[in-house]
Structures are given as structure tokens and as C-alpha cells.
Amino acid sequence: MVYLLLLVAALLSTFVFATDPQTKCLALKNTLRLENTTILDVAYINAPAIVSTAGSCQSSASVTAAPLCRVYFVTNTTSTSALHAEAWLPDTWYGRFLGLGNGGLNGCLDYVGLDYGSSLHFAVVGSDNGHDGSSGLPLLNHPEVINDYAFRAIHVEAVIGKQIVDAYYGTPSAKSYFLGCSTGGRQGLQAALKFPADFDGIVTGAPAVDWNHLMGWLGMLAHYMGATNLDSTATVNTSPKFIPPELWGVISAEILRQCDFLDGVRDGIITEPDDCDFRSGGASVYRKPDNGLFDTGATSSDPFASAVIGGNFSSLTADWERYAVLNVTEYDFTNFSVQDVALFDQVNPGGVATFSGDLSAFRDRRGKFLTYHGRRDPLISSTNSKRVYDLISQTLSQPLDDFYRLFLIPGMGHCFGGLGPTLLGQGIVPGTNAVNDSAHNVLLALVDWVEGGLAPATIIGSDGNGTERTHCRYPMRSVFNGTLFVCRE
């Protein structure tokens, strides 16, 4: 059914471009008239190329999905805030719109996602989230910029992006989708809560929801281990509670020895870290490895693990507290405590918390929601996604399979990578999207669900070298039956 729709959409795309697509594309610079929006640049890209990029986060990006029309624009969200964004509009369009999320506190356009989505014949839009750069400094004394970050940027991206698509192709998008991980995952849930009509289907990876407590957890963990500074080049952490990187492998090996076989096979991956009752012999901070730090081999080369337990205070928490909560440039984190976390809750800048289970409006519009989360994620515990699932189920007083499904991915790190078959079409970095079919690709599985009513029972992950593993929807469990992993109640 879905593939018939793809064929019809491709024929429609061919019909739409009876006019030369390059001429039509370049004309947008002068013909597009959108509210509070200025078209900054338009380019038609005939063939795969390396192109220059907007903003300070990177200088170039790959375009593999050419030919396409590239539109760079700015939209004023208020008199004191604006977002910059790009639309990539492929010649062969299947009638679908795709909005992209961001990461961390950053205002970086997702150029990998733009290329990925357009290669699957989506019209794709990504924004800078209302500010440029990877730090939280632009939030300082700018409440409307915080509002863009917390909830508004993705909505504006969807509204203006769809208008650009309509103007270019001469017909509205038949269906609209969202893809994001980490902060992008939080943005996806926020979109479903606040603007349930923006997207028909949403994919969120490792969502940074319950944001204020997540920031508090990062701060409290760093404080517990004796971190007092933000500069990784400063004096080495000498606290007796700090575990130096040279011991991480020792701890990982012991956790694997105790817990690897819980799923029925010793393969270097702990399928269900929450079942691991690790007997640490004194390292109580790591007694239960449900934060993914050591459960399958944290190393000092993992930037996410190093950011959390590397001996310095989390820059994410520091930037959020200084620039969004307190509106100051200097703050002493030596005595960071639960009082700081309570202040995060009290201020809740821009309503950023994103921890409500009331998805009734999104559900009633027949929206579909897929979440994936790596069980080896050192930055955001996968247990957090279990909490969200349970919160939604309790709020709506119903099973969620009809519109919301959670896939926990053993071995996966933060959004991608890690150990084992963790490639499942999630975008994020080049090379994570090797298999182009809905059984192996979480975005295409969502398309099948939205457009064909085919709800994904499983997602098959691959490692790029021929090894695959079936990943189960929560609350089903992945168990080794002697030959392969299967899903059981």
C-alpha cells in the first residue's frame, strides 16, 4: 500500500515540474511572500556536492540527494527573536514533509538530517532553534530566545516550512513527519503536546524530557564525584569519589561478568540494565548501571561518557543554570545541590520541562509516535523513556500500542553508535541509515504506520557488516532463545 502511494507521489512530482525545476527554484528568491519571513538565499543543486553551510557550527555539508532546491530563510518569531532555517526540496518528491530537531543547548542546523530526509524524497526543513552556536550563551537575558528553544522553533519550522513546500511544488504535503534525537526528542514530544496538528508522525530518539531534572541529575552526579570546575584543562579532579578513566574499563568488565548473561548469552551487551543488581564492593555511585555509563564498556574516548563522568561539571547544566535560570555569567558550582534543581523546577524557563502525559489531542488526530532509546546511553538514561511511556499510559488510562511505541536498543549509545546492531535509520550521523526499508528503518516504519496502518511490532537493527538484531517494543523483552534474540512478554 505504501509503495503504491510512493509511485503515485513520484508521478505527481514529475507532473508538478512541467516547468524547469531550476527556474522554478531560483524564482523563489523573489516570489515567496511569507509572514515575518525573509528568503536569504536560494540555490539549485544539480548533482551531489559539498556545499557551504550557514551558522557557526560547521563550514560545509554533503548533498547526496541532488537534484534539489535549497532555500535559506529567516523568520522573526517576535520583535526580539528569530530563527534561521533551510528547506531542501528534492526534484523527486513523495508528497511528505519532514521537520528536524536539534541537540543539546545548540542552535545548529541538522545538515545530515537535511541530506538524509531529502534522499528519501521528503521535503525537509531544519532550523537553528532560534540561536546560533553550540553553547547556551545566546539564552542570556533573552526570554523569547528561550521560548524558541523550549517550544516555538519547531512549530514555526513546521508552519513556514509547509508554506514553502506548498509554494514550490504547487500542492500541500500529504503527510508531515518529525525526526529528532536528544533535545530533538524533547522537541518532538513538546510538539505533540503543544501543537498536535503540526505532525502526523513523530520519531524521537533518547528524548531529553523532564528537562529540569535531567539537568539536575547531571549536576548532582558531577557534584557527587567532586567536580567543581567547568574547564577540562584545569586541575585534575582529586576527589576520593572521582573514578579516573583508567579504571572505567575495570568496572565495565566486572559489571559484564556479573550481568551480561542475564539475557541468555554472553555477547558483551547487557540487554536490560535495570535487571543488573551490580554488587560494586564500595563504588556505590555505580551500584546500579541504569545510567548506561559502564554497563557495556564506557571508555574515555566516548565524548558523552567523558562529559558526564570525566571529572568536570556538566557544561549543559552550567549553561542552563547561568544563562536561562539565573541570567548571570558567573556562578560557583562548588555547592551545587537539590536546591539548584528545585530552582530549575520553579523557574522552568519557557516551559522547557516537557514532562506531561496528556497526548490525547495528538492521539485523537490519529497521530503516531515512535521513540527509540539506547540502553548504553551515558548522557540520558534509557530508564527515562520508560518513565515517559508509563506517564502517558497512566495519564490516558489506556494501552499505548495504537499510537505510541517505545523501542529500547541494547548496546546503543546516545542516539547512535555503541555496540552491536544499532543502525536503524535514525539519521544523526552519516552511515546510520544503511538499510532503506521499513523493517530496518525507524523513519520508514513510521511512514508505514501513518499511511498504511502497519504498526511496527519490531525494528531490526544492523551493524553495517551483516549482523542484525531484532529490537522489541516496550514492555516486551528481548531474550536469546539459543539461536537468536526474540521478543517476549
Stockholm file with secondary structure:
# STOCKHOLM 1.0

chainA/1-489         MVYLLLLVAALLSTFVFATDPQTKCLALKNTLRLENTTILDVAYINAPAIVSTAGSCQSSASVTAAPLCRVYFVTNTTSTSALHAEAWLPDTWYGRFLGLGNGGLNGCLDYVGLDYGSSLHFAVVGSDNGHDGSSGLPLLNHPEVINDYAFRAIHVEAVIGKQIVDAYYGTPSAKSYFLGCSTGGRQGLQAALKFPADFDGIVTGAPAVDWNHLMGWLGMLAHYMGATNLDSTATVNTSPKFIPPELWGVISAEILRQCDFLDGVRDGIITEPDDCDFRSGGASVYRKPDNGLFDTGATSSDPFASAVIGGNFSSLTADWERYAVLNVTEYDFTNFSVQDVALFDQVNPGGVATFSGDLSAFRDRRGKFLTYHGRRDPLISSTNSKRVYDLISQTLSQPLDDFYRLFLIPGMGHCFGGLGPTLLGQGIVPGTNAVNDSAHNVLLALVDWVEGGLAPATIIGSDGNGTERTHCRYPMRSVFNGTLFVCRE
#=GR chainA/1-489 SS CHHHHHHHHHHHHHHHTTSCHHHHHHHHHHHCCCTTEEEEEEEEECSCEEEECSSSSCSEEEECSCSEEEEEEEEEEETTEEEEEEEEEESSCCSEEEEECCCTTCBCCCHHHHHHHHHTTEEEEEECTTSCBSSSGGGTTCHHHHHIIIIIHHHHHHHHHHHHHHHHHSSCCSEEEEEEETHHHHHHHHHHHHCTTSCSEEEEESCCCSHHHHHHHHHHHHHHTTCCCSCTTSSCCCCTTCCCGGGHHHHHHHHHHHHGGGGSSCSSCCSCGGGCCCCCTTCGGGSSCTTSSSTTCCCTTCHHHHHHHSSSCCHHHHHIIIIIIICCSCCCCTTCCHHHHHHHHHHCGGGTTCCCCCCHHHHHTTCEEEEEEETTCSSSCTHHHHHHHHHHHHHHTSCCTTTEEEEEETTBCSSSCBSSSCBSSCCSSTTSCCCCSTTTCHHHHHHHHHHHCCCCSEEEEECSSSCEEEEEBTTSEEEECSSSEEEEC
#=GC SS_cons         CHHHHHHHHHHHHHHHTTSCHHHHHHHHHHHCCCTTEEEEEEEEECSCEEEECSSSSCSEEEECSCSEEEEEEEEEEETTEEEEEEEEEESSCCSEEEEECCCTTCBCCCHHHHHHHHHTTEEEEEECTTSCBSSSGGGTTCHHHHHIIIIIHHHHHHHHHHHHHHHHHSSCCSEEEEEEETHHHHHHHHHHHHCTTSCSEEEEESCCCSHHHHHHHHHHHHHHTTCCCSCTTSSCCCCTTCCCGGGHHHHHHHHHHHHGGGGSSCSSCCSCGGGCCCCCTTCGGGSSCTTSSSTTCCCTTCHHHHHHHSSSCCHHHHHIIIIIIICCSCCCCTTCCHHHHHHHHHHCGGGTTCCCCCCHHHHHTTCEEEEEEETTCSSSCTHHHHHHHHHHHHHHTSCCTTTEEEEEETTBCSSSCBSSSCBSSCCSSTTSCCCCSTTTCHHHHHHHHHHHCCCCSEEEEECSSSCEEEEEBTTSEEEECSSSEEEEC
//
